[in-house]
Amino acid sequence: MNSKNTNTTAAPTRRDTIKYGAALATGTALAGCSELVGQEDDHGTQTTEQGSYSVSMEPMGTVSFDEVPERWAAYDGGYADMAVALGQADGLAGVGGADRYYTYVYDELPGVTVDEDVLEQYPEVRTKEEFYELESDVHLYDPQMLINWLDWGEGDVDEIATNVAPFVGNLIFRRSDDWHDYRYYTLYEAFEKVADVFQQQARYEAFSDLHDEFIASIQERLPPNGDRPEVFLTFEGTDEPKTFSPYRLDDAGTSKKQWRDLGVHDALAGTDIDNLSTANRGELDYENLLEVDPDVILVRGHERKSAAEFRDVVLDYMQNHPVGSELSAVQNGRVYRGGYLNQGPIHNLFLTERAAKQLFPDEFGEVTGDDQLFDRQAVADIITGEFER
């Protein structure tokens, strides 16, 4: 075991104990069994007699901790948002993709902030050198993503897990990558695992209850299934879209959760058009899209724009396009921002509220209106710890 503490007579530092846990976890995962002796709760979290604990999540398997992590790095905004929801914002060390981490939603939650300076300093933590530099206590990354997207090797993952801190994470925003041949998790299944990492089960349970009540309150107000729109979800990040990369709503990834919860119909159902993925970069032009002619078009890649800015720029261009202007959704002004690729539990509340307004404005109010469908203060109270446990 490598250790920065070379004085054998000194007590191990907190960093050393975290590393020891990571080294043990790596060996445990490779062996396929746990050497820890203790009790396991209903979440799969095992606590030993010494007070350490372990968390099991694919693809890493069982990972052990001798102390609750304080500093953390997350690859995407979804896992970063989970940590913030669990009251861990102060421990943020960096992210793998700050351009897709939308922190402006926290402005509506009293007392909830993240350090934007950290995000500016470490916006793309993807190299081993950066992991060593940050010295995090846990990495909320799917290591197979590092291997398949960023050319890491298994040895690189083991090195960082042993010498710096363990990995806990699973790429869950979509389910269309061929290399992801292990278990997927729903948003709240993954959130529960992260809660176990930070030993914040009470916050997780409070968030889960609030979420379930919110979704139920939305769903009971939805129109009958036959009156719900056919929706085309796409990615096109330009202000003057000419082609569109399609998503399929039947992909159970977390990035489409709000659309599934609202029970909308996929405009591509019954077609042979595949879901956007690393292996599939197919695009549709306006003529292709006119054959489908969806009721609503949801365009991703514009989440830094307000609803009004999106309409003034993107929708305006489509309304003046010779073919695009023939689309029913364009003619009816039903082209909207499509939501984040990587959403955590806080994001999901805001995105579901926005989606309900986009699709059913007569019931839930206009997107640009002031109607709030969930209690911001209640969410803030959970994050800041001001809630009844």
Order of alpha helices (4+ residues) and beta strands (2+ residues): alpha-beta-beta-beta-beta-beta-alpha-beta-alpha-alpha-beta-alpha-alpha-alpha-alpha-beta-beta-alpha-beta-beta-alpha-beta-alpha-alpha-alpha-beta-alpha-alpha-alpha
